[in-house]
């Protein structure tokens, strides 16, 4: 079992001082990392936001959860990430994904290819990144053609974060990543009822089985991560489950065990986390800034254990 780690996902603040203070508070509360999403809506640009957060702190890891591979060419993003990793003294966790949010693509006029195409393109991009981390990259594929490109000041391969809810992306993550996000399915291109129905516990049994089979001997080295959707510290579990179930199209019993929801007292949530690590190996948990303070006692109790 991997020791527990916790991260905060956040996307914006009122101004620069407020953002710096939030990053310092995240670090002070014992969270391991600060993550920023990568979308075109109401959020800060991730690269600048992560750089400022890293500069405001001393130990906090920073990363995107996750960069969309279709928004930046790997040669471009590799240089930016390498620079951030250098100036932060190696505190970058490099999250990269095939892309999923349909409205981003529509707003930007980017072709929203089929999932298989986007995942294949991500696979090629990973080949390019792997070369760029250690020297010059020369690659010819269906999606990228690179000749002698470099990503100075790259000095190392940062820890790689890839997540998903389908077999194809989780297979790629298991084979290539260091941290695998075990998520509901976002195949529809939005967070909707289908997403919720794909979050039930029995489907997590299947996802972890896919990861284990694809990872082979490297499975024990992987960290399995969960981005939470519902966190309610101090709430009544049964009451929340009854409220969630009809809208999600699942039973009350299924709602109680949805892995992306953490509900109850601090003791109850700690018990849930231990049980879910025992069942699935899920040790790296991500919450959002509205829950940062309320969830801090859980972090204080379990981080590193």
PAZAPA-4460 file (N, C-alpha, C; in steps of 0.05 Angstrom, whole numbers, plus 32768, in hexadecimal, padded with zeros to 4 digits):
% residues 305
    n_x    n_y    n_z   ca_x   ca_y   ca_z    c_x    c_y    c_z   seq   type   mol
   8011   7FE8   8000   8000   8000   8000   8012   8019   8000     1      X     A
   800B   802C   7FEF   8019   8046   7FEE   800E   8057   8006     2      X     A
   801F   8068   8011   8016   807A   8026   8002   808E   801A     3      X     A
   7FF1   8098   802A   7FDD   80AC   8021   7FEB   80C6   801A     4      X     A
   7FE2   80D2   8004   7FE9   80EE   7FFD   7FCF   80FC   7FF5     5      X     A
   7FD0   8116   7FF8   7FB8   8126   7FF2   7FC1   813F   7FE2     6      X     A
   7FB0   8147   7FCF   7FB5   815F   7FBF   7F9C   8170   7FBE     7      X     A
   7F9F   8189   7FB8   7F89   819B   7FB4   7F88   81A4   7F97     8      X     A
   7F70   81A2   7F8B   7F6D   81AE   7F70   7F5F   81C8   7F73     9      X     A
   7F6A   81DD   7F67   7F60   81F8   7F68   7F65   8205   7F4D    10      X     A
   7F56   821A   7F47   7F58   8224   7F2B   7F5B   8243   7F29    11      X     A
   7F55   8251   7F3F   7F57   826E   7F3D   7F56   827B   7F59    12      X     A
   7F5D   8294   7F5A   7F5A   82A3   7F73   7F54   82C0   7F6C    13      X     A
   7F4E   82D1   7F80   7F47   82EC   7F7B   7F5D   82FD   7F6F    14      X     A
   7F76   82F6   7F78   7F8D   8305   7F6D   7FA6   82F5   7F74    15      X     A
   7FBD   8300   7F6D   7FD6   82F2   7F71   7FDC   82EC   7F8E    16      X     A
   7FDA   8300   7FA0   7FDF   82FA   7FBD   7FCD   82E5   7FC8    17      X     A
   7FB3   82E4   7FC0   7FA1   82D0   7FCA   7FA9   82B4   7FC0    18      X     A
   7FB3   82B3   7FA7   7FBC   8299   7F9C   7FD5   828F   7FAB    19      X     A
   7FE8   82A1   7FB0   8000   8299   7FBF   7FF9   8290   7FDB    20      X     A
   7FE7   829E   7FE8   7FDE   8296   8003   7FD1   827B   8003    21      X     A
   7FC0   8276   7FEE   7FB3   825C   7FEC   7FC8   8246   7FEA    22      X     A
   7FDC   824A   7FD9   7FF1   8236   7FD5   8000   8231   7FEF    23      X     A
   8006   8246   7FFD   8014   8242   8017   8002   8234   802B    24      X     A
   7FE8   823A   802B   7FD6   822D   803D   7FD4   820F   8036    25      X     A
   7FD2   8208   801D   7FD1   81EC   8014   7FEA   81DD   801F    26      X     A
   8001   81EA   801C   801A   81DE   8026   8019   81DB   8044    27      X     A
   8010   81F0   8052   8010   81EF   806F   7FFD   81DB   807B    28      X     A
   7FE8   81D5   806D   7FD5   81C1   8076   7FDE   81A4   8071    29      X     A
   7FF4   81A1   8063   7FFE   8186   805F   7FF7   8178   8045    30      X     A
   7FEA   8187   8033   7FE4   817C   8019   7FFF   8178   800A    31      X     A
   8000   8164   7FFA   8019   815E   7FEB   801C   816F   7FD2    32      X     A
   8006   8175   7FC5   8007   8183   7FAB   7FF0   8195   7FA7    33      X     A
   7FF5   81A9   7F95   7FE0   81BB   7F8B   7FDD   81B6   7F6E    34      X     A
   7FC5   81B0   7F65   7FBF   81AB   7F49   7FAD   81C0   7F3E    35      X     A
   7FB0   81C6   7F24   7F9F   81D9   7F16   7F94   81CA   7EFE    36      X     A
   7F7A   81CC   7EF8   7F6F   81C0   7EDF   7F78   81CF   7EC7    37      X     A
   7F72   81C4   7EAF   7F7A   81D0   7E96   7F62   81D2   7E83    38      X     A
   7F53   81E8   7E87   7F3B   81ED   7E76   7F3B   820A   7E6E    39      X     A
   7F28   8210   7E5C   7F27   822B   7E50   7F11   823C   7E5E    40      X     A
   7F05   8232   7E73   7EF0   8241   7E80   7EFB   8254   7E95    41      X     A
   7EED   8257   7EAB   7EF3   826B   7EC0   7F08   8260   7ED2    42      X     A
   7F21   8260   7EC9   7F37   8258   7EDA   7F50   8266   7ED1    43      X     A
   7F65   8265   7EE1   7F7F   8270   7EDA   7F8E   825E   7EC7    44      X     A
   7FA0   8269   7EB8   7FB1   8259   7EA7   7FC3   8248   7EB9    45      X     A
   7FC4   822E   7EB4   7FD1   821C   7EC7   7FEF   8220   7ECA    46      X     A
   7FFD   8226   7EB4   801A   8228   7EB6   8023   8240   7EC7    47      X     A
   8016   8257   7EC3   801D   826E   7ED4   8014   8269   7EF1    48      X     A
   7FFC   825F   7EF4   7FF2   825A   7F0F   8004   8247   7F1F    49      X     A
   800D   8232   7F12   801E   821E   7F1F   8039   822A   7F25    50      X     A
   8044   823B   7F14   805D   8248   7F19   805C   825A   7F31    51      X     A
   8047   826A   7F33   8043   827B   7F4A   8040   826B   7F64    52      X     A
   8031   8255   7F63   802D   8244   7F7B   8047   8238   7F84    53      X     A
   8057   822F   7F70   8071   8223   7F77   8083   8238   7F84    54      X     A
   8083   8250   7F79   8094   8265   7F83   808C   826E   7FA0    55      X     A
   8073   826B   7FA6   8069   8273   7FC0   806D   825F   7FD6    56      X     A
   8076   8247   7FCF   8079   8230   7FE2   8095   8224   7FE0    57      X     A
   809A   8211   7FF1   80B4   8205   7FF2   80B4   81E7   7FEE    58      X     A
   809E   81D9   7FF6   809D   81BC   7FF3   8085   81B3   7FE3    59      X     A
   8072   81C4   7FDE   8059   81BC   7FD0   805F   81B4   7FB3    60      X     A
   8055   819D   7FAB   8057   8195   7F8F   8041   81A3   7F7F    61      X     A
   8045   81A7   7F66   8032   81B5   7F55   802F   81A5   7F3B    62      X     A
   8016   81A8   7F30   8012   819A   7F16   7FF6   81A0   7F0C    63      X     A
   7FF2   819B   7EF2   7FD7   819D   7EE7   7FC9   8182   7EE9    64      X     A
   7FAF   8183   7EEE   7F9F   816A   7EEF   7F88   816D   7EDB    65      X     A
   7F8E   8168   7EC2   7FA8   8163   7EB6   7FAA   8176   7E9D    66      X     A
   7FC3   817A   7E93   7FC5   8188   7E7A   7FB7   8178   7E64    67      X     A
   7FA8   8185   7E52   7F9C   8178   7E3C   7FB1   8176   7E25    68      X     A
   7FB7   815E   7E1D   7FCC   815A   7E08   7FC6   8169   7DEF    69      X     A
   7FAC   816E   7DE8   7FA5   817B   7DCF   7FA9   8199   7DCF    70      X     A
   7FAE   81A5   7DE6   7FAF   81C2   7DE7   7FCB   81CD   7DE2    71      X     A
   7FE0   81BC   7DE6   7FFC   81C5   7DE3   800C   81AF   7DD6    72      X     A
   801D   81B5   7DC4   802F   81A2   7DB8   8042   8198   7DCD    73      X     A
   8049   817E   7DCE   805B   8174   7DE3   8076   8182   7DE4    74      X     A
   8081   818B   7DCD   809A   8199   7DCE   8097   81B4   7DDD    75      X     A
   8080   81C1   7DDA   807B   81DA   7DE7   8077   81D6   7E05    76      X     A
   8065   81C3   7E0C   805F   81BF   7E28   8076   81B3   7E38    77      X     A
   8086   81A2   7E2B   809D   8196   7E39   80B0   81AB   7E42    78      X     A
   80B5   81C0   7E32   80C7   81D5   7E3A   80BC   81E5   7E52    79      X     A
   80A2   81EB   7E51   8096   81F9   7E68   8097   81E9   7E82    80      X     A
   8091   81D0   7E80   8091   81BF   7E97   80AD   81BB   7EA2    81      X     A
   80C0   81B8   7E90   80DC   81B5   7E98   80E6   81CE   7EA7    82      X     A
   80DD   81E5   7E9D   80E5   81FE   7EAA   80D9   8200   7EC6    83      X     A
   80BF   81FA   7EC8   80B2   81FA   7EE2   80BE   81E6   7EF5    84      X     A
   80C5   81CE   7EEB   80D2   81BA   7EFC   80ED   81C4   7F06    85      X     A
   80FC   81D2   7EF6   8116   81DC   7EFE   8113   81F2   7F13    86      X     A
   8102   8206   7F0E   8100   821C   7F21   80F2   8214   7F3B    87      X     A
   80E3   81FE   7F3B   80D6   81F5   7F53   80E6   81E0   7F62    88      X     A
   80FE   81DB   7F59   8110   81C7   7F65   8103   81AB   7F64    89      X     A
   80F8   81A4   7F4D   80EE   8189   7F49   80D3   8183   7F56    90      X     A
   80C1   8197   7F58   80A8   8193   7F66   8090   818F   7F53    91      X     A
   8095   8189   7F39   8080   8187   7F26   8076   816A   7F24    92      X     A
   805C   8166   7F24   804F   814D   7F1C   8041   8153   7F02    93      X     A
   804A   8145   7EED   8041   814B   7ED2   8029   813B   7ECA    94      X     A
   8011   8148   7ECD   7FF8   813B   7EC5   7FF2   8141   7EA8    95      X     A
   7FEC   812D   7E98   7FE6   8131   7E7C   7FCF   811D   7E74    96      X     A
   7FBC   8127   7E65   7FA6   8116   7E5D   7F9F   8119   7E40    97      X     A
   7F8D   8108   7E36   7F85   8108   7E1A   7F71   811D   7E13    98      X     A
   7F66   812B   7E28   7F51   813F   7E23   7F36   8132   7E25    99      X     A
   7F23   8142   7E30   7F08   8137   7E33   7EF1   814B   7E32   100      X     A
   7EF6   8164   7E3A   7EE0   8177   7E3D   7ED8   8183   7E22   101      X     A
   7EC2   8179   7E18   7EBA   8180   7DFC   7EB7   819E   7DF9   102      X     A
   7EAD   81AD   7E0C   7EA9   81CA   7E09   7EC3   81D9   7E05   103      X     A
   7ED9   81CF   7E11   7EF3   81DC   7E0C   7EFA   81DB   7DEE   104      X     A
   7EF6   81C3   7DE3   7EFD   81BF   7DC7   7EEB   81D1   7DB5   105      X     A
   7ED1   81D2   7DBC   7EBF   81E2   7DAC   7EC6   81FF   7DAD   106      X     A
   7ECC   8209   7DC5   7ED2   8225   7DC8   7EEC   822D   7DB9   107      X     A
   7EFF   821B   7DB9   7F19   8221   7DAD   7F1B   8219   7D90   108      X     A
   7F07   820C   7D86   7F07   8203   7D6A   7F1B   81EC   7D65   109      X     A
   7F20   81DC   7D7A   7F32   81C5   7D77   7F21   81AD   7D71   110      X     A
   7F2A   819D   7D5E   7F1B   8185   7D57   7F18   8172   7D6E   111      X     A
   7F00   8169   7D74   7EFB   8157   7D8A   7EFA   813B   7D7F   112      X     A
   7F12   812F   7D7C   7F14   8115   7D70   7F09   80FF   7D82   113      X     A
   7F05   80E8   7D77   7EFB   80D1   7D87   7F0F   80CB   7D9D   114      X     A
   7F05   80BF   7DB4   7F17   80B9   7DCA   7F2F   80A9   7DC2   115      X     A
   7F2B   8095   7DB1   7F42   8084   7DA9   7F58   8095   7D9B   116      X     A
   7F50   80A8   7D8B   7F63   80B9   7D7D   7F72   80CA   7D91   117      X     A
   7F63   80D6   7DA3   7F70   80E8   7DB7   7F83   80D8   7DC9   118      X     A
   7F7C   80BF   7DD0   7F8D   80AF   7DE1   7FA6   80A6   7DD1   119      X     A
   7FA3   809F   7DB8   7FBA   8099   7DA7   7FCD   80B0   7DA5   120      X     A
   7FC1   80C8   7DA1   7FD2   80E0   7DA0   7FE1   80E5   7DBA   121      X     A
   7FD4   80E0   7DD0   7FE1   80E3   7DEA   7FF8   80CF   7DEC   122      X     A
   7FF4   80B6   7DE3   8009   80A2   7DE4   8021   80AB   7DD4   123      X     A
   801D   80B6   7DBC   8034   80C1   7DAD   8041   80D8   7DBC   124      X     A
   8031   80EA   7DC7   803D   8100   7DD6   804E   80F7   7DED   125      X     A
   8046   80E1   7DFA   8057   80D7   7E10   8072   80CD   7E06   126      X     A
   8072   80C1   7DEE   808B   80B9   7DE2   809D   80D1   7DDD   127      X     A
   8091   80E7   7DD4   80A1   8100   7DD0   80AB   810B   7DEA   128      X     A
   8099   810C   7DFE   80A2   8116   7E19   80B9   8106   7E24   129      X     A
   80B7   80EC   7E22   80CB   80DB   7E2E   80E7   80E1   7E22   130      X     A
   80E8   80E6   7E08   8101   80EE   7DFC   810A   810A   7E04   131      X     A
   80F7   811C   7E06   80FE   8138   7E0D   8108   813A   7E29   132      X     A
   80FF   8129   7E3B   8108   812B   7E57   8126   8125   7E59   133      X     A
   8131   8116   7E47   814C   810C   7E4A   815F   8116   7E33   134      X     A
   8154   8124   7E20   8165   812D   7E0A   8155   8136   7DF2   135      X     A
   815F   8133   7DDA   8151   813B   7DC2   813D   8126   7DBA   136      X     A
   8127   812F   7DAE   8111   811E   7DA6   810F   811E   7D88   137      X     A
   810E   8106   7D7C   8108   8102   7D60   80F3   80EC   7D5F   138      X     A
   80DC   80F3   7D53   80C5   80E1   7D53   80B4   80E6   7D3B   139      X     A
   80AB   80D0   7D2F   8099   80D1   7D18   8081   80BF   7D1E   140      X     A
   806A   80CA   7D20   8052   80BB   7D25   803A   80C5   7D15   141      X     A
   8023   80BB   7D1B   800B   80C4   7D0D   8003   80E1   7D15   142      X     A
   800B   80E9   7D2D   8002   8103   7D38   8019   8117   7D3C   143      X     A
   8031   810E   7D40   8048   8120   7D45   805F   8118   7D34   144      X     A
   806D   812C   7D2A   8086   8128   7D1C   809A   813C   7D28   145      X     A
   80AE   8132   7D36   80C1   8143   7D44   80DD   813B   7D3B   146      X     A
   80EE   814F   7D37   8109   814A   7D2E   811D   8159   7D3E   147      X     A
   812B   814C   7D4F   8141   8158   7D5F   8138   816D   7D72   148      X     A
   811F   816C   7D7C   8115   8180   7D8E   8120   817B   7DAA   149      X     A
   8123   8191   7DB9   812C   818F   7DD5   8119   819F   7DE7   150      X     A
   811B   819A   7E01   8109   81A7   7E14   811A   81B3   7E2B   151      X     A
   8131   81BF   7E24   8141   81CC   7E38   812F   81E0   7E48   152      X     A
   8132   81E0   7E63   8146   81D4   7E74   813F   81B9   7E80   153      X     A
   8134   81A7   7E71   812C   818D   7E7C   8144   817F   7E89   154      X     A
   813F   8175   7EA1   8154   8167   7EB0   814C   814B   7EB9   155      X     A
   8132   8146   7EB8   8128   812D   7EC2   810C   8128   7EB7   156      X     A
   8102   8110   7EBA   80E6   8109   7EB4   80D6   810E   7ECD   157      X     A
   80C4   8122   7ECD   80B4   8126   7EE6   80A0   810F   7EE9   158      X     A
   8097   810B   7F02   8082   80F7   7F06   806A   80FC   7EF4   159      X     A
   8061   80E7   7EE7   804C   80EA   7ED2   8031   80E1   7EDD   160      X     A
   801D   80F2   7EDA   8002   80ED   7EE3   7FEF   80EA   7ECB   161      X     A
   7FE2   80D3   7EC8   7FCE   80CE   7EB3   7FB7   80C1   7EC1   162      X     A
   7F9F   80CA   7EBA   7F87   80BE   7EC6   7F71   80B9   7EB1   163      X     A
   7F5D   80AA   7EB9   7F46   80A5   7EA8   7F34   8091   7EB3   164      X     A
   7F1E   808B   7EA4   7F0B   8078   7EAD   7F06   8061   7E9A   165      X     A
   7F12   8062   7E82   7F0F   804D   7E6F   7F27   803B   7E6D   166      X     A
   7F23   8023   7E62   7F39   800F   7E61   7F51   8019   7E51   167      X     A
   7F4C   8026   7E3A   7F62   802E   7E29   7F74   8043   7E36   168      X     A
   7F68   8057   7E42   7F79   806C   7E4F   7F86   8061   7E68   169      X     A
   7F78   8051   7E77   7F84   8046   7E90   7F9A   8032   7E89   170      X     A
   7F98   8024   7E73   7FAE   8013   7E6A   7FC7   8023   7E64   171      X     A
   7FC3   8039   7E55   7FD9   804B   7E4F   7FE5   8056   7E69   172      X     A
   7FD4   805F   7E7B   7FDE   806A   7E94   7FEE   8055   7EA4   173      X     A
   7FE3   803D   7EA5   7FF1   8028   7EB5   800C   8022   7EA9   174      X     A
   800F   8024   7E8F   8028   801D   7E82   803C   8034   7E82   175      X     A
   8033   804D   7E85   8045   8064   7E81   8047   8077   7E99   176      X     A
   8032   8078   7EA9   8032   808D   7EBE   803E   8083   7ED8   177      X     A
   8043   8095   7EEB   804C   808F   7F06   8034   8091   7F19   178      X     A
   8021   80A4   7F13   8009   80A8   7F22   7FF2   80A4   7F0F   179      X     A
   7FE0   8092   7F16   7FC9   808B   7F05   7FAF   8095   7F12   180      X     A
   7FA2   80A7   7F05   7F88   80B1   7F0F   7F72   809D   7F08   181      X     A
   7F64   8093   7F1C   7F4E   8080   7F17   7F34   8090   7F19   182      X     A
   7F28   8095   7F02   7F12   80A8   7F00   7EF9   809C   7EF4   183      X     A
   7EE2   80AA   7EF7   7ECB   80A2   7EE8   7ED0   80A7   7ECA   184      X     A
   7EBE   809C   7EB9   7EC0   80A0   7E9D   7EB7   80BC   7E95   185      X     A
   7EC7   80CA   7E84   7EBF   80E4   7E79   7EBC   80E2   7E5B   186      X     A
   7EB5   80CB   7E51   7EB3   80C6   7E35   7EA0   80D9   7E27   187      X     A
   7E8B   80E2   7E35   7E77   80F3   7E29   7E81   810F   7E24   188      X     A
   7E98   8116   7E30   7EA2   8131   7E2C   7E97   8145   7E40   189      X     A
   7E8A   813B   7E55   7E7E   814D   7E69   7E7B   813D   7E83   190      X     A
   7E79   814B   7E99   7E72   813E   7EB2   7E53   813D   7EB3   191      X     A
   7E48   8125   7EB0   7E2C   8122   7EAE   7E22   8108   7EBC   192      X     A
   7E0A   8100   7EB7   7DFF   80E8   7EC5   7E0F   80CF   7EBE   193      X     A
   7E19   80CE   7EA5   7E29   80B6   7E9E   7E43   80B5   7EAE   194      X     A
   7E4E   80CD   7EB3   7E66   80CE   7EC4   7E60   80C4   7EE0   195      X     A
   7E4A   80CD   7EEB   7E43   80C4   7F06   7E3E   80A6   7F07   196      X     A
   7E30   809B   7EF4   7E2A   807F   7EF4   7E43   806E   7EF0   197      X     A
   7E58   807A   7EE4   7E71   806B   7EE1   7E83   806D   7EF9   198      X     A
   7E79   807A   7F0E   7E8A   807D   7F26   7E84   8069   7F3C   199      X     A
   7E73   8056   7F37   7E6B   8043   7F4C   7E83   8030   7F52   200      X     A
   7E82   8025   7F6A   7E99   8017   7F75   7EA1   7FFF   7F64   201      X     A
   7E8D   7FF0   7F5A   7E94   7FD8   7F4B   7EA3   7FDE   7F31   202      X     A
   7E9F   7FF5   7F26   7EAF   7FFC   7F0E   7ECC   8004   7F15   203      X     A
   7ED0   800C   7F2E   7EEC   8011   7F37   7EFB   7FF6   7F3B   204      X     A
   7EED   7FE1   7F43   7EF9   7FC7   7F43   7F04   7FC0   7F27   205      X     A
   7EF4   7FC5   7F13   7EFC   7FC0   7EF7   7F13   7FD1   7EEE   206      X     A
   7F12   7FEB   7EF5   7F27   7FFD   7EED   7F42   7FF6   7EF9   207      X     A
   7F42   7FF0   7F13   7F5B   7FE8   7F1F   7F65   7FCE   7F14   208      X     A
   7F53   7FBC   7F0D   7F5C   7FA3   7F00   7F69   7FA9   7EE5   209      X     A
   7F5E   7FBB   7ED5   7F6A   7FC2   7EBC   7F87   7FCE   7EC1   210      X     A
   7F89   7FDF   7ED5   7FA3   7FEB   7EDA   7FB7   7FD6   7EE3   211      X     A
   7FAF   7FC4   7EF4   7FC1   7FAF   7EFD   7FCA   7F9D   7EE6   212      X     A
   7FB8   7F96   7ED4   7FBF   7F85   7EBE   7FD2   7F93   7EAB   213      X     A
   7FCD   7FAD   7EA6   7FDE   7FBB   7E93   7FF9   7FC2   7E9E   214      X     A
   7FFA   7FC8   7EB9   8013   7FD0   7EC5   8026   7FB9   7EC9   215      X     A
   801C   7FA1   7ECE   802D   7F8A   7ED2   803F   7F8E   7EEA   216      X     A
   8059   7F8A   7EE6   806B   7F8B   7EFD   806E   7FA7   7F09   217      X     A
   8066   7FBC   7EFA   8069   7FD7   7F05   8051   7FE0   7F15   218      X     A
   803D   7FCF   7F19   8025   7FD7   7F27   802B   7FE1   7F43   219      X     A
   803C   7FD3   7F52   8041   7FDA   7F6D   804F   7FF5   7F70   220      X     A
   805B   7FFF   7F5A   8068   8019   7F5B   8055   8030   7F55   221      X     A
   803D   802A   7F4C   802A   803F   7F44   801D   804B   7F5D   222      X     A
   8017   8065   7F5C   8005   8072   7F6E   7FEA   8074   7F60   223      X     A
   7FD5   806C   7F6E   7FBA   806F   7F63   7FAC   8086   7F70   224      X     A
   7FA2   8098   7F5F   7F98   80B2   7F67   7F7A   80B4   7F61   225      X     A
   7F6C   80C3   7F72   7F4F   80C8   7F6E   7F4A   80E7   7F70   226      X     A
   7F3D   80F2   7F5B   7F33   810D   7F5D   7F17   810B   7F67   227      X     A
   7F12   8116   7F7F   7EF7   8115   7F8B   7EE4   8128   7F7D   228      X     A
   7ECA   8120   7F7E   7EB5   8131   7F73   7EA3   813C   7F8A   229      X     A
   7EA1   812D   7F9F   7E90   8135   7FB6   7EA0   8131   7FCF   230      X     A
   7EA5   8146   7FDF   7EB1   8144   7FF9   7EA0   8154   800D   231      X     A
   7E97   8147   8022   7E86   8154   8035   7E8E   814B   8051   232      X     A
   7EA0   815A   805D   7EAA   8153   8078   7E95   815C   808C   233      X     A
   7E8C   8149   809D   7E78   814F   80B1   7E5C   8149   80A9   234      X     A
   7E58   8142   8090   7E3C   813C   8086   7E34   8120   808E   235      X     A
   7E1A   811B   808D   7E10   8100   8093   7E11   80EF   8079   236      X     A
   7E1F   80D9   807A   7E24   80C9   8062   7E0A   80BF   8056   237      X     A
   7DF9   80B4   8067   7DE0   80A9   805C   7DCF   80BE   804F   238      X     A
   7DCE   80D5   805B   7DBE   80EB   8050   7DC9   80F4   8035   239      X     A
   7DE3   80F8   8034   7DF0   8100   801B   7DEB   80EB   8005   240      X     A
   7DEE   80D2   800C   7DEA   80BC   7FF9   7DCE   80BC   7FEE   241      X     A
   7DBA   80C0   7FFF   7D9E   80C1   7FF7   7D9A   80D8   7FE4   242      X     A
   7DA7   80EF   7FE9   7DA4   8106   7FD7   7DB2   8102   7FBD   243      X     A
   7DC9   80F4   7FBD   7DD8   80F1   7FA4   7DCC   80DC   7F92   244      X     A
   7DC1   80C6   7F9D   7DBA   80AF   7F8D   7DA6   80B4   7F77   245      X     A
   7D90   80C2   7F7C   7D7D   80C5   7F66   7D88   80D5   7F4E   246      X     A
   7D97   80EA   7F53   7DA2   80FA   7F3E   7DB8   80EC   7F2E   247      X     A
   7DC5   80D9   7F3B   7DDA   80CA   7F2E   7DD0   80B1   7F20   248      X     A
   7DB7   80A9   7F27   7DAD   8091   7F1B   7DB8   8078   7F27   249      X     A
   7DC0   8079   7F41   7DCB   8062   7F4F   7DBC   805E   7F69   250      X     A
   7DC0   8047   7F76   7DB3   8041   7F8F   7DC0   8050   7FA6   251      X     A
   7DB1   8052   7FBD   7DBD   805E   7FD5   7DD6   804F   7FDD   252      X     A
   7DD5   8034   7FDB   7DED   8025   7FE4   7E05   802A   7FD2   253      X     A
   7E00   802D   7FB8   7E16   8034   7FA5   7E21   8050   7FAB   254      X     A
   7E0F   8062   7FB2   7E17   807E   7FB7   7E29   807F   7FD0   255      X     A
   7E24   806E   7FE3   7E35   806D   7FFC   7E52   8066   7FF5   256      X     A
   7E56   8056   7FE1   7E71   804C   7FDB   7E7E   8058   7FC2   257      X     A
   7E72   806D   7FB7   7E7F   8079   7F9F   7E9B   8083   7FA7   258      X     A
   7EAF   807A   7F9A   7ECB   8081   7FA2   7ED1   809F   7FA0   259      X     A
   7EC4   80AD   7F8E   7ECA   80C9   7F8A   7EBC   80DB   7F9E   260      X     A
   7EAD   80CF   7FB2   7EA0   80DE   7FC6   7EAB   80D7   7FE2   261      X     A
   7EB2   80EB   7FF2   7EBB   80E7   800D   7EA9   80F7   801F   262      X     A
   7E98   80E9   802F   7E83   80F6   803F   7E83   80EA   805B   263      X     A
   7E80   80FB   806F   7E7E   80F2   808A   7E90   8102   809D   264      X     A
   7E92   80F8   80B5   7EA4   8104   80C9   7EC1   80FF   80C0   265      X     A
   7ED3   810C   80CE   7EF0   8108   80C8   7EF6   80EA   80CC   266      X     A
   7EEC   80DF   80E2   7EF2   80C2   80E7   7EE6   80B1   80D0   267      X     A
   7ECE   80B7   80C8   7EC1   80A7   80B3   7ED0   80A9   8098   268      X     A
   7ED8   80C2   8092   7EE7   80C5   8078   7F02   80B7   807A   269      X     A
   7F0F   80B9   8090   7F29   80AA   8093   7F24   808C   808F   270      X     A
   7F0F   8082   809B   7F09   8065   8097   7F03   805F   807A   271      X     A
   7EF4   8071   806C   7EEF   806C   8050   7F08   806B   803F   272      X     A
   7F1B   807D   8045   7F34   807E   8036   7F44   8065   803A   273      X     A
   7F45   805C   8053   7F54   8043   8059   7F47   802C   804B   274      X     A
   7F2D   802A   804C   7F1F   8014   803E   7F24   8015   8020   275      X     A
   7F23   802D   8014   7F27   802F   7FF7   7F44   802A   7FEF   276      X     A
   7F56   8030   8001   7F72   8028   7FFA   7F75   800A   7FFC   277      X     A
   7F68   7FFD   800F   7F6A   7FE0   8011   7F5D   7FD2   7FFA   278      X     A
   7F47   7FDD   7FF1   7F38   7FD0   7FDB   7F44   7FD5   7FC0   279      X     A
   7F4C   7FEE   7FBB   7F55   7FF6   7FA0   7F72   8000   7F9E   280      X     A
   7F7F   8005   7FB5   7F99   8011   7FB4   7F99   802F   7FB0   281      X     A
   7F83   803C   7FB4   7F80   8059   7FAF   7F8D   8068   7FC7   282      X     A
   7FA3   8075   7FC2   7FB1   8082   7FD8   7FB5   80A0   7FD5   283      X     A
   7FB1   80AB   7FBD   7FB6   80C7   7FB7   7F9C   80D4   7FB1   284      X     A
   7F93   80E5   7FC3   7F78   80F1   7FC1   7F79   810F   7FBC   285      X     A
   7F68   8118   7FAA   7F68   8134   7FA2   7F4C   8140   7FA9   286      X     A
   7F4D   8156   7FB9   7F34   8164   7FBF   7F36   8180   7FB3   287      X     A
   7F21   8190   7FB7   7F20   81AB   7FAA   7F21   81C1   7FC0   288      X     A
   7F27   81D9   7FB7   7F2C   81EE   7FCB   7F15   81F4   7FDE   289      X     A
   7EFB   81F1   7FD6   7EE6   81F6   7FEA   7EE8   81E3   8002   290      X     A
   7EF4   81CB   7FFE   7EF6   81B8   8014   7F11   81B8   8022   291      X     A
   7F23   81CA   801A   7F3E   81C9   8024   7F41   81CA   8042   292      X     A
   7F33   81DC   804F   7F36   81DE   806C   7F27   81C8   807A   293      X     A
   7F0F   81C2   8072   7F00   81AD   8080   7F0D   8191   807D   294      X     A
   7F1B   818D   8067   7F27   8173   8062   7F43   8171   806F   295      X     A
   7F4D   8187   8079   7F69   8188   8084   7F6D   8174   809B   296      X     A
   7F59   816F   80AD   7F5E   815B   80C2   7F62   813F   80B7   297      X     A
   7F56   8139   80A1   7F5B   811F   8094   7F77   811D   808A   298      X     A
   7F80   8133   807E   7F9C   8134   8074   7FAF   8131   808B   299      X     A
   7FAA   8140   80A1   7FBC   813F   80B8   7FBE   8122   80C3   300      X     A
   7FA8   8114   80C3   7FA7   80F9   80CF   7FB4   80E4   80BD   301      X     A
   7FB0   80E6   80A3   7FB7   80CF   8091   7FCF   80D4   807F   302      X     A
   7FD6   80ED   807A   7FEC   80F2   8067   8006   80E4   8070   303      X     A
   8011   80D5   805E   802A   80C6   8064   8027   80AC   8071   304      X     A
   800E   80A4   8078   800A   808B   8086   8003   8074   8073   305      X     A
***
